[in-house]
Amino acid sequence: MHTPARKIRVPDLLLMKERGERIVMLTAYDATMARLFDRAGVDLLLVGDSLGNVILGLDTTIPITMEAMIHHTRAVTRGANRALVVADLPFLSYQVSPEQAIQNAARLFQEGGAAAVKLEGGRPVANTVRRLTEAGLPVMGHVGLTPQHVHYLGGMRQQARSDKAAQELILDALALEDAGAFALVLEAIPDAVAEVVTSRLKIPTIGIGAGPHCNGQVLVSYDALGLFDSFVPPFVKQYAQLGQMVLRAAQNYANDVREGVFPKGAVAGRDRAPVLATL
Ligand code: KIV
């Protein structure tokens, strides 16, 4: 396993693509998980706006605010040592104007401590990506299924299925690279389309539900750890069943408390009451 001890920085990702080293990214939302993923050698921690779904219990990512993203980004950066922290720009925090995007992205860097931001969309946001990168703010793009556009897309479904849609996506990807994006998330697109995009771009692609040909992979950590079971996307591999473990642990704790097994001496404690009363 190749996990250099030193901190991962934005230019390293291009080198990793050139060397054929696969990039490992997971979402993180708090310092404890960030610390564990960092120790495990995960290269990139994404403070995804999926926090709306897996942490805040929302149906979509649309209600996520800048304040929520800054709050969680700050926690993740406290836990990250080696991994590069990327923070999502939330819905409508960057589409109004490039100036709005720069101001909001700057908050994720200055207040949250992020090293990069991610935003969703293709050619319509390319100029914004250019302005951000010209201002010195590294940007990761995100095309294919873009959850902030869920209403426009008509649901969370695979994208770029027709030849025409695949061509459009390739043009989006090229425009983002040209605008200065340092990497691109490809979400829920056919493997063959992801393969073409990956071969056409110099910057790395990071896939989620986009097959094996991307330069790296990302998963929502709560999916990968078996913590979030409301809906498990078909492409997810669950590496643990932490949800079941948490459930059993909480049940055992409740039983112990109710039966006086925890804390130790909880039953005997009743007998000590008269002694304490004499103190
Ligand atoms: O918000 C998120 O978790 C994401 C990943 C699905 C890439 O954008």
py3Dmol code that shows the C-alpha trace and the ligand (Angstrom):
import py3Dmol

protein = """\
ATOM      1  CA  MET A   1       0.000   0.000   0.000  1.00  0.00           C
ATOM      2  CA  HIS A   2       1.459   3.381  -1.020  1.00  0.00           C
ATOM      3  CA  THR A   3       0.416   5.965   1.551  1.00  0.00           C
ATOM      4  CA  PRO A   4       3.127   8.630   1.898  1.00  0.00           C
ATOM      5  CA  ALA A   5       3.324  10.031   5.420  1.00  0.00           C
ATOM      6  CA  ARG A   6       3.483  13.618   4.281  1.00  0.00           C
ATOM      7  CA  LYS A   7       0.436  15.751   3.690  1.00  0.00           C
ATOM      8  CA  ILE A   8      -1.377  15.344   0.377  1.00  0.00           C
ATOM      9  CA  ARG A   9      -1.521  18.567  -1.618  1.00  0.00           C
ATOM     10  CA  VAL A  10      -3.455  19.534  -4.724  1.00  0.00           C
ATOM     11  CA  PRO A  11      -0.549  19.018  -7.234  1.00  0.00           C
ATOM     12  CA  ASP A  12       0.021  15.497  -5.829  1.00  0.00           C
ATOM     13  CA  LEU A  13      -3.230  14.342  -7.415  1.00  0.00           C
ATOM     14  CA  LEU A  14      -2.017  15.065 -10.930  1.00  0.00           C
ATOM     15  CA  LEU A  15       1.215  13.197 -10.148  1.00  0.00           C
ATOM     16  CA  MET A  16      -0.817  10.265  -8.836  1.00  0.00           C
ATOM     17  CA  LYS A  17      -2.744  10.099 -12.113  1.00  0.00           C
ATOM     18  CA  GLU A  18       0.493  10.274 -14.095  1.00  0.00           C
ATOM     19  CA  ARG A  19       2.005   7.472 -12.000  1.00  0.00           C
ATOM     20  CA  GLY A  20      -1.141   5.347 -12.252  1.00  0.00           C
ATOM     21  CA  GLU A  21      -1.732   5.450  -8.465  1.00  0.00           C
ATOM     22  CA  ARG A  22      -5.418   5.244  -7.589  1.00  0.00           C
ATOM     23  CA  ILE A  23      -6.786   8.081  -5.462  1.00  0.00           C
ATOM     24  CA  VAL A  24      -8.848   7.204  -2.377  1.00  0.00           C
ATOM     25  CA  MET A  25     -11.556   9.580  -1.194  1.00  0.00           C
ATOM     26  CA  LEU A  26     -14.242   9.203   1.486  1.00  0.00           C
ATOM     27  CA  THR A  27     -16.730  11.668   2.863  1.00  0.00           C
ATOM     28  CA  ALA A  28     -16.267  12.824   6.455  1.00  0.00           C
ATOM     29  CA  TYR A  29     -18.364  15.119   8.587  1.00  0.00           C
ATOM     30  CA  ASP A  30     -16.705  15.157  12.034  1.00  0.00           C
ATOM     31  CA  ALA A  31     -13.266  15.135  13.631  1.00  0.00           C
ATOM     32  CA  THR A  32     -13.382  11.591  15.051  1.00  0.00           C
ATOM     33  CA  MET A  33     -14.162   9.907  11.727  1.00  0.00           C
ATOM     34  CA  ALA A  34     -11.736  12.230   9.922  1.00  0.00           C
ATOM     35  CA  ARG A  35      -8.962  11.141  12.310  1.00  0.00           C
ATOM     36  CA  LEU A  36      -9.719   7.454  11.675  1.00  0.00           C
ATOM     37  CA  PHE A  37      -9.902   7.818   7.881  1.00  0.00           C
ATOM     38  CA  ASP A  38      -6.710   9.855   7.924  1.00  0.00           C
ATOM     39  CA  ARG A  39      -4.933   7.142   9.926  1.00  0.00           C
ATOM     40  CA  ALA A  40      -6.253   4.547   7.451  1.00  0.00           C
ATOM     41  CA  GLY A  41      -4.438   6.372   4.645  1.00  0.00           C
ATOM     42  CA  VAL A  42      -7.433   7.883   2.830  1.00  0.00           C
ATOM     43  CA  ASP A  43      -6.009  10.566   0.506  1.00  0.00           C
ATOM     44  CA  LEU A  44      -8.929  12.980   0.306  1.00  0.00           C
ATOM     45  CA  LEU A  45     -11.651  13.724   2.838  1.00  0.00           C
ATOM     46  CA  LEU A  46     -14.735  15.247   1.257  1.00  0.00           C
ATOM     47  CA  VAL A  47     -16.993  17.250   3.528  1.00  0.00           C
ATOM     48  CA  GLY A  48     -19.873  16.476   1.225  1.00  0.00           C
ATOM     49  CA  ASP A  49     -23.205  18.206   1.316  1.00  0.00           C
ATOM     50  CA  SER A  50     -24.453  14.601   1.608  1.00  0.00           C
ATOM     51  CA  LEU A  51     -24.256  15.552   5.269  1.00  0.00           C
ATOM     52  CA  GLY A  52     -27.827  16.681   4.654  1.00  0.00           C
ATOM     53  CA  ASN A  53     -28.847  13.068   4.031  1.00  0.00           C
ATOM     54  CA  VAL A  54     -26.650  11.056   6.366  1.00  0.00           C
ATOM     55  CA  ILE A  55     -26.182  13.450   9.302  1.00  0.00           C
ATOM     56  CA  LEU A  56     -29.107  15.855   9.270  1.00  0.00           C
ATOM     57  CA  GLY A  57     -31.836  13.458   8.120  1.00  0.00           C
ATOM     58  CA  LEU A  58     -32.877  15.534   5.089  1.00  0.00           C
ATOM     59  CA  ASP A  59     -34.262  14.084   1.848  1.00  0.00           C
ATOM     60  CA  THR A  60     -32.023  16.183  -0.392  1.00  0.00           C
ATOM     61  CA  THR A  61     -28.858  18.284  -0.157  1.00  0.00           C
ATOM     62  CA  ILE A  62     -30.729  21.426  -1.160  1.00  0.00           C
ATOM     63  CA  PRO A  63     -31.373  22.903   2.322  1.00  0.00           C
ATOM     64  CA  ILE A  64     -27.678  22.727   3.300  1.00  0.00           C
ATOM     65  CA  THR A  65     -26.327  26.149   4.270  1.00  0.00           C
ATOM     66  CA  MET A  66     -22.876  27.716   4.233  1.00  0.00           C
ATOM     67  CA  GLU A  67     -22.971  27.777   8.045  1.00  0.00           C
ATOM     68  CA  ALA A  68     -23.517  23.988   8.175  1.00  0.00           C
ATOM     69  CA  MET A  69     -20.701  23.362   5.687  1.00  0.00           C
ATOM     70  CA  ILE A  70     -18.273  25.604   7.578  1.00  0.00           C
ATOM     71  CA  HIS A  71     -19.185  24.001  10.917  1.00  0.00           C
ATOM     72  CA  HIS A  72     -18.514  20.454   9.642  1.00  0.00           C
ATOM     73  CA  THR A  73     -15.472  21.433   7.570  1.00  0.00           C
ATOM     74  CA  ARG A  74     -13.870  22.945  10.666  1.00  0.00           C
ATOM     75  CA  ALA A  75     -14.428  19.670  12.543  1.00  0.00           C
ATOM     76  CA  VAL A  76     -12.985  17.539   9.721  1.00  0.00           C
ATOM     77  CA  THR A  77      -9.890  19.688   9.271  1.00  0.00           C
ATOM     78  CA  ARG A  78      -9.193  19.327  13.016  1.00  0.00           C
ATOM     79  CA  GLY A  79      -9.126  15.540  12.546  1.00  0.00           C
ATOM     80  CA  ALA A  80      -7.166  15.465   9.278  1.00  0.00           C
ATOM     81  CA  ASN A  81      -3.416  15.372   9.338  1.00  0.00           C
ATOM     82  CA  ARG A  82      -2.258  13.822   6.054  1.00  0.00           C
ATOM     83  CA  ALA A  83      -5.456  13.860   3.998  1.00  0.00           C
ATOM     84  CA  LEU A  84      -6.446  16.813   1.839  1.00  0.00           C
ATOM     85  CA  VAL A  85      -9.822  18.236   2.895  1.00  0.00           C
ATOM     86  CA  VAL A  86     -12.259  19.231   0.147  1.00  0.00           C
ATOM     87  CA  ALA A  87     -15.491  21.005   1.127  1.00  0.00           C
ATOM     88  CA  ASP A  88     -18.665  21.154  -0.941  1.00  0.00           C
ATOM     89  CA  LEU A  89     -20.049  24.532  -1.893  1.00  0.00           C
ATOM     90  CA  PRO A  90     -23.752  24.152  -1.081  1.00  0.00           C
ATOM     91  CA  PHE A  91     -26.732  24.720  -3.362  1.00  0.00           C
ATOM     92  CA  LEU A  92     -26.991  28.298  -4.680  1.00  0.00           C
ATOM     93  CA  SER A  93     -23.854  29.422  -2.845  1.00  0.00           C
ATOM     94  CA  TYR A  94     -21.953  29.737  -6.156  1.00  0.00           C
ATOM     95  CA  GLN A  95     -24.456  29.932  -9.024  1.00  0.00           C
ATOM     96  CA  VAL A  96     -25.589  33.542  -8.561  1.00  0.00           C
ATOM     97  CA  SER A  97     -22.287  35.106  -9.651  1.00  0.00           C
ATOM     98  CA  PRO A  98     -18.543  34.354  -9.619  1.00  0.00           C
ATOM     99  CA  GLU A  99     -18.174  37.030  -6.910  1.00  0.00           C
ATOM    100  CA  GLN A 100     -20.685  35.202  -4.705  1.00  0.00           C
ATOM    101  CA  ALA A 101     -18.775  31.948  -5.343  1.00  0.00           C
ATOM    102  CA  ILE A 102     -15.434  33.516  -4.399  1.00  0.00           C
ATOM    103  CA  GLN A 103     -16.842  34.985  -1.191  1.00  0.00           C
ATOM    104  CA  ASN A 104     -18.441  31.705  -0.111  1.00  0.00           C
ATOM    105  CA  ALA A 105     -15.480  29.548  -1.140  1.00  0.00           C
ATOM    106  CA  ALA A 106     -13.174  31.878   0.788  1.00  0.00           C
ATOM    107  CA  ARG A 107     -15.225  31.184   3.937  1.00  0.00           C
ATOM    108  CA  LEU A 108     -14.671  27.431   3.550  1.00  0.00           C
ATOM    109  CA  PHE A 109     -10.923  28.080   3.336  1.00  0.00           C
ATOM    110  CA  GLN A 110     -10.643  30.786   6.002  1.00  0.00           C
ATOM    111  CA  GLU A 111     -13.241  29.661   8.549  1.00  0.00           C
ATOM    112  CA  GLY A 112     -13.360  25.939   7.762  1.00  0.00           C
ATOM    113  CA  GLY A 113      -9.697  25.320   6.956  1.00  0.00           C
ATOM    114  CA  ALA A 114     -10.465  23.476   3.678  1.00  0.00           C
ATOM    115  CA  ALA A 115      -7.703  23.035   1.093  1.00  0.00           C
ATOM    116  CA  ALA A 116     -10.129  22.859  -1.854  1.00  0.00           C
ATOM    117  CA  VAL A 117     -13.805  23.261  -2.707  1.00  0.00           C
ATOM    118  CA  LYS A 118     -16.070  21.151  -4.870  1.00  0.00           C
ATOM    119  CA  LEU A 119     -18.997  22.404  -6.907  1.00  0.00           C
ATOM    120  CA  GLU A 120     -21.518  20.718  -9.174  1.00  0.00           C
ATOM    121  CA  GLY A 121     -22.163  21.348 -12.855  1.00  0.00           C
ATOM    122  CA  GLY A 122     -20.447  21.560 -16.230  1.00  0.00           C
ATOM    123  CA  ARG A 123     -20.138  24.360 -18.764  1.00  0.00           C
ATOM    124  CA  PRO A 124     -22.597  26.692 -16.940  1.00  0.00           C
ATOM    125  CA  VAL A 125     -20.184  26.895 -13.973  1.00  0.00           C
ATOM    126  CA  ALA A 126     -16.919  26.811 -15.949  1.00  0.00           C
ATOM    127  CA  ASN A 127     -16.438  30.579 -15.768  1.00  0.00           C
ATOM    128  CA  THR A 128     -16.943  30.462 -12.007  1.00  0.00           C
ATOM    129  CA  VAL A 129     -14.359  27.669 -11.744  1.00  0.00           C
ATOM    130  CA  ARG A 130     -11.959  29.834 -13.728  1.00  0.00           C
ATOM    131  CA  ARG A 131     -12.491  32.830 -11.440  1.00  0.00           C
ATOM    132  CA  LEU A 132     -12.042  30.711  -8.324  1.00  0.00           C
ATOM    133  CA  THR A 133      -8.843  29.092  -9.544  1.00  0.00           C
ATOM    134  CA  GLU A 134      -7.495  32.449 -10.753  1.00  0.00           C
ATOM    135  CA  ALA A 135      -8.090  33.702  -7.210  1.00  0.00           C
ATOM    136  CA  GLY A 136      -5.950  30.822  -5.953  1.00  0.00           C
ATOM    137  CA  LEU A 137      -8.766  28.615  -4.687  1.00  0.00           C
ATOM    138  CA  PRO A 138      -8.428  24.989  -5.901  1.00  0.00           C
ATOM    139  CA  VAL A 139     -11.676  23.592  -7.320  1.00  0.00           C
ATOM    140  CA  MET A 140     -12.836  20.022  -7.821  1.00  0.00           C
ATOM    141  CA  GLY A 141     -15.628  19.640 -10.383  1.00  0.00           C
ATOM    142  CA  HIS A 142     -18.569  17.242 -10.178  1.00  0.00           C
ATOM    143  CA  VAL A 143     -20.566  16.062 -13.214  1.00  0.00           C
ATOM    144  CA  GLY A 144     -22.975  13.259 -14.061  1.00  0.00           C
ATOM    145  CA  LEU A 145     -25.556  12.851 -11.318  1.00  0.00           C
ATOM    146  CA  THR A 146     -25.380  16.157  -9.461  1.00  0.00           C
ATOM    147  CA  PRO A 147     -27.637  15.835  -6.404  1.00  0.00           C
ATOM    148  CA  GLN A 148     -28.143  19.606  -6.076  1.00  0.00           C
ATOM    149  CA  HIS A 149     -30.016  19.383  -9.417  1.00  0.00           C
ATOM    150  CA  VAL A 150     -32.256  16.527  -8.244  1.00  0.00           C
ATOM    151  CA  HIS A 151     -35.500  18.331  -9.099  1.00  0.00           C
ATOM    152  CA  TYR A 152     -34.269  19.365 -12.534  1.00  0.00           C
ATOM    153  CA  LEU A 153     -32.975  15.836 -13.246  1.00  0.00           C
ATOM    154  CA  GLY A 154     -36.229  14.286 -12.041  1.00  0.00           C
ATOM    155  CA  GLY A 155     -34.608  12.056  -9.416  1.00  0.00           C
ATOM    156  CA  MET A 156     -31.368  10.391  -8.421  1.00  0.00           C
ATOM    157  CA  ARG A 157     -30.779   8.369 -11.563  1.00  0.00           C
ATOM    158  CA  GLN A 158     -27.873   7.440 -13.799  1.00  0.00           C
ATOM    159  CA  GLN A 159     -26.853  10.172 -16.270  1.00  0.00           C
ATOM    160  CA  ALA A 160     -25.175  10.272 -19.717  1.00  0.00           C
ATOM    161  CA  ARG A 161     -27.035   7.200 -20.932  1.00  0.00           C
ATOM    162  CA  SER A 162     -27.570   8.316 -24.529  1.00  0.00           C
ATOM    163  CA  ASP A 163     -24.760   9.100 -27.004  1.00  0.00           C
ATOM    164  CA  LYS A 164     -25.837  12.735 -27.055  1.00  0.00           C
ATOM    165  CA  ALA A 165     -25.880  13.023 -23.252  1.00  0.00           C
ATOM    166  CA  ALA A 166     -22.474  11.328 -23.081  1.00  0.00           C
ATOM    167  CA  GLN A 167     -21.076  13.837 -25.624  1.00  0.00           C
ATOM    168  CA  GLU A 168     -22.460  16.725 -23.555  1.00  0.00           C
ATOM    169  CA  LEU A 169     -20.852  15.322 -20.418  1.00  0.00           C
ATOM    170  CA  ILE A 170     -17.479  14.989 -22.159  1.00  0.00           C
ATOM    171  CA  LEU A 171     -17.724  18.647 -23.243  1.00  0.00           C
ATOM    172  CA  ASP A 172     -18.580  19.619 -19.650  1.00  0.00           C
ATOM    173  CA  ALA A 173     -15.574  17.702 -18.327  1.00  0.00           C
ATOM    174  CA  LEU A 174     -13.209  19.304 -20.862  1.00  0.00           C
ATOM    175  CA  ALA A 175     -14.563  22.770 -20.047  1.00  0.00           C
ATOM    176  CA  LEU A 176     -13.974  22.241 -16.321  1.00  0.00           C
ATOM    177  CA  GLU A 177     -10.417  21.080 -16.921  1.00  0.00           C
ATOM    178  CA  ASP A 178      -9.793  24.062 -19.193  1.00  0.00           C
ATOM    179  CA  ALA A 179     -11.188  26.361 -16.489  1.00  0.00           C
ATOM    180  CA  GLY A 180      -8.605  25.077 -14.010  1.00  0.00           C
ATOM    181  CA  ALA A 181     -10.368  22.355 -12.000  1.00  0.00           C
ATOM    182  CA  PHE A 182      -7.729  20.071 -10.436  1.00  0.00           C
ATOM    183  CA  ALA A 183      -9.915  16.926 -10.370  1.00  0.00           C
ATOM    184  CA  LEU A 184     -13.382  15.827 -11.360  1.00  0.00           C
ATOM    185  CA  VAL A 185     -15.979  13.672  -9.593  1.00  0.00           C
ATOM    186  CA  LEU A 186     -17.956  11.516 -12.031  1.00  0.00           C
ATOM    187  CA  GLU A 187     -21.158  10.351 -10.360  1.00  0.00           C
ATOM    188  CA  ALA A 188     -23.533   7.658 -11.633  1.00  0.00           C
ATOM    189  CA  ILE A 189     -22.585   7.461 -15.299  1.00  0.00           C
ATOM    190  CA  PRO A 190     -21.936   4.390 -17.460  1.00  0.00           C
ATOM    191  CA  ASP A 191     -18.480   2.833 -17.037  1.00  0.00           C
ATOM    192  CA  ALA A 192     -17.680   3.357 -20.718  1.00  0.00           C
ATOM    193  CA  VAL A 193     -18.417   7.093 -20.530  1.00  0.00           C
ATOM    194  CA  ALA A 194     -16.243   7.424 -17.405  1.00  0.00           C
ATOM    195  CA  GLU A 195     -13.457   5.593 -19.245  1.00  0.00           C
ATOM    196  CA  VAL A 196     -13.587   8.034 -22.162  1.00  0.00           C
ATOM    197  CA  VAL A 197     -13.641  11.077 -19.860  1.00  0.00           C
ATOM    198  CA  THR A 198     -10.726   9.690 -17.824  1.00  0.00           C
ATOM    199  CA  SER A 199      -8.648   9.123 -20.946  1.00  0.00           C
ATOM    200  CA  ARG A 200      -9.484  12.552 -22.442  1.00  0.00           C
ATOM    201  CA  LEU A 201      -8.576  14.532 -19.302  1.00  0.00           C
ATOM    202  CA  LYS A 202      -5.141  15.269 -17.864  1.00  0.00           C
ATOM    203  CA  ILE A 203      -6.650  15.894 -14.425  1.00  0.00           C
ATOM    204  CA  PRO A 204      -7.760  12.874 -12.375  1.00  0.00           C
ATOM    205  CA  THR A 205     -11.317  11.603 -12.331  1.00  0.00           C
ATOM    206  CA  ILE A 206     -12.803  10.279  -9.104  1.00  0.00           C
ATOM    207  CA  GLY A 207     -15.756   7.991  -9.628  1.00  0.00           C
ATOM    208  CA  ILE A 208     -18.812   7.127  -7.587  1.00  0.00           C
ATOM    209  CA  GLY A 209     -21.036   4.672  -9.385  1.00  0.00           C
ATOM    210  CA  ALA A 210     -18.946   5.295 -12.505  1.00  0.00           C
ATOM    211  CA  GLY A 211     -17.043   2.015 -12.788  1.00  0.00           C
ATOM    212  CA  PRO A 212     -13.429   0.940 -12.455  1.00  0.00           C
ATOM    213  CA  HIS A 213     -11.735   3.146 -15.058  1.00  0.00           C
ATOM    214  CA  CYS A 214     -11.613   6.369 -13.021  1.00  0.00           C
ATOM    215  CA  ASN A 215      -8.342   7.492 -11.456  1.00  0.00           C
ATOM    216  CA  GLY A 216      -9.839   7.250  -7.982  1.00  0.00           C
ATOM    217  CA  GLN A 217     -12.992   6.359  -6.118  1.00  0.00           C
ATOM    218  CA  VAL A 218     -15.162   8.126  -3.590  1.00  0.00           C
ATOM    219  CA  LEU A 219     -17.926   6.731  -1.402  1.00  0.00           C
ATOM    220  CA  VAL A 220     -20.210   8.322   1.139  1.00  0.00           C
ATOM    221  CA  SER A 221     -18.584   6.938   4.299  1.00  0.00           C
ATOM    222  CA  TYR A 222     -21.911   6.223   5.988  1.00  0.00           C
ATOM    223  CA  ASP A 223     -22.803   3.981   3.017  1.00  0.00           C
ATOM    224  CA  ALA A 224     -19.416   2.239   3.010  1.00  0.00           C
ATOM    225  CA  LEU A 225     -19.537   1.600   6.750  1.00  0.00           C
ATOM    226  CA  GLY A 226     -23.124   0.331   6.752  1.00  0.00           C
ATOM    227  CA  LEU A 227     -24.338   3.193   8.953  1.00  0.00           C
ATOM    228  CA  PHE A 228     -26.938   4.643   6.618  1.00  0.00           C
ATOM    229  CA  ASP A 229     -29.516   2.088   5.566  1.00  0.00           C
ATOM    230  CA  SER A 230     -32.508   4.210   4.416  1.00  0.00           C
ATOM    231  CA  PHE A 231     -31.276   3.686   0.875  1.00  0.00           C
ATOM    232  CA  VAL A 232     -28.119   1.879  -0.259  1.00  0.00           C
ATOM    233  CA  PRO A 233     -27.169   2.748  -3.851  1.00  0.00           C
ATOM    234  CA  PRO A 234     -26.522  -0.399  -5.935  1.00  0.00           C
ATOM    235  CA  PHE A 235     -22.868   0.497  -6.640  1.00  0.00           C
ATOM    236  CA  VAL A 236     -21.984   0.786  -2.934  1.00  0.00           C
ATOM    237  CA  LYS A 237     -19.790  -1.824  -1.272  1.00  0.00           C
ATOM    238  CA  GLN A 238     -20.378  -2.017   2.465  1.00  0.00           C
ATOM    239  CA  TYR A 239     -17.043  -2.613   4.207  1.00  0.00           C
ATOM    240  CA  ALA A 240     -18.633  -2.944   7.637  1.00  0.00           C
ATOM    241  CA  GLN A 241     -22.034  -3.175   9.271  1.00  0.00           C
ATOM    242  CA  LEU A 242     -21.503  -0.449  11.846  1.00  0.00           C
ATOM    243  CA  GLY A 243     -25.228   0.297  11.972  1.00  0.00           C
ATOM    244  CA  GLN A 244     -25.902  -3.201  13.326  1.00  0.00           C
ATOM    245  CA  MET A 245     -22.970  -2.928  15.750  1.00  0.00           C
ATOM    246  CA  VAL A 246     -24.191   0.415  17.097  1.00  0.00           C
ATOM    247  CA  LEU A 247     -27.691  -0.985  17.480  1.00  0.00           C
ATOM    248  CA  ARG A 248     -26.459  -4.036  19.428  1.00  0.00           C
ATOM    249  CA  ALA A 249     -24.125  -1.956  21.593  1.00  0.00           C
ATOM    250  CA  ALA A 250     -26.899   0.512  22.478  1.00  0.00           C
ATOM    251  CA  GLN A 251     -29.283  -2.384  23.278  1.00  0.00           C
ATOM    252  CA  ASN A 252     -26.656  -4.034  25.511  1.00  0.00           C
ATOM    253  CA  TYR A 253     -26.016  -0.752  27.310  1.00  0.00           C
ATOM    254  CA  ALA A 254     -29.744  -0.194  27.877  1.00  0.00           C
ATOM    255  CA  ASN A 255     -30.116  -3.727  29.265  1.00  0.00           C
ATOM    256  CA  ASP A 256     -27.095  -3.324  31.555  1.00  0.00           C
ATOM    257  CA  VAL A 257     -28.381  -0.043  32.970  1.00  0.00           C
ATOM    258  CA  ARG A 258     -31.882  -1.419  33.481  1.00  0.00           C
ATOM    259  CA  GLU A 259     -30.607  -4.601  35.132  1.00  0.00           C
ATOM    260  CA  GLY A 260     -28.067  -2.817  37.334  1.00  0.00           C
ATOM    261  CA  VAL A 261     -25.109  -4.514  35.632  1.00  0.00           C
ATOM    262  CA  PHE A 262     -23.539  -1.175  34.643  1.00  0.00           C
ATOM    263  CA  PRO A 263     -21.886   0.616  36.338  1.00  0.00           C
ATOM    264  CA  LYS A 264     -20.104  -2.099  38.295  1.00  0.00           C
ATOM    265  CA  GLY A 265     -21.582  -2.268  41.761  1.00  0.00           C
ATOM    266  CA  ALA A 266     -24.805  -0.535  40.687  1.00  0.00           C
ATOM    267  CA  VAL A 267     -26.864  -3.128  42.616  1.00  0.00           C
ATOM    268  CA  ALA A 268     -24.454  -3.191  45.574  1.00  0.00           C
ATOM    269  CA  GLY A 269     -24.573   0.606  45.599  1.00  0.00           C
ATOM    270  CA  ARG A 270     -28.021   0.439  47.172  1.00  0.00           C
ATOM    271  CA  ASP A 271     -26.521  -1.341  50.218  1.00  0.00           C
ATOM    272  CA  ARG A 272     -23.941   1.416  50.667  1.00  0.00           C
ATOM    273  CA  ALA A 273     -26.511   4.143  51.055  1.00  0.00           C
ATOM    274  CA  PRO A 274     -26.782   3.902  54.860  1.00  0.00           C
ATOM    275  CA  VAL A 275     -22.980   4.079  55.176  1.00  0.00           C
ATOM    276  CA  LEU A 276     -22.898   7.216  53.049  1.00  0.00           C
ATOM    277  CA  ALA A 277     -25.652   8.697  55.187  1.00  0.00           C
ATOM    278  CA  THR A 278     -23.389   8.527  58.257  1.00  0.00           C
ATOM    279  CA  LEU A 279     -20.580  10.558  56.580  1.00  0.00           C
TER     280      LEU A 279
END
"""
ligand_1 = """\
8
KIV
O -21.842 15.232 -1.108
C -21.229 14.185 -1.383
O -21.056 13.275 -0.553
C -20.701 14.048 -2.734
C -20.170 12.701 -3.130
C -21.308 11.822 -3.458
C -19.207 12.789 -4.247
O -20.717 14.965 -3.479
"""
view = py3Dmol.view(width=600, height=400)
view.addModel(protein, "pdb")
view.setStyle({"model": 0}, {"cartoon": {"style": "trace"}})
view.addModel(ligand_1, "xyz")
view.setStyle({"model": 1}, {"stick": {}})
view.zoomTo()
view.show()
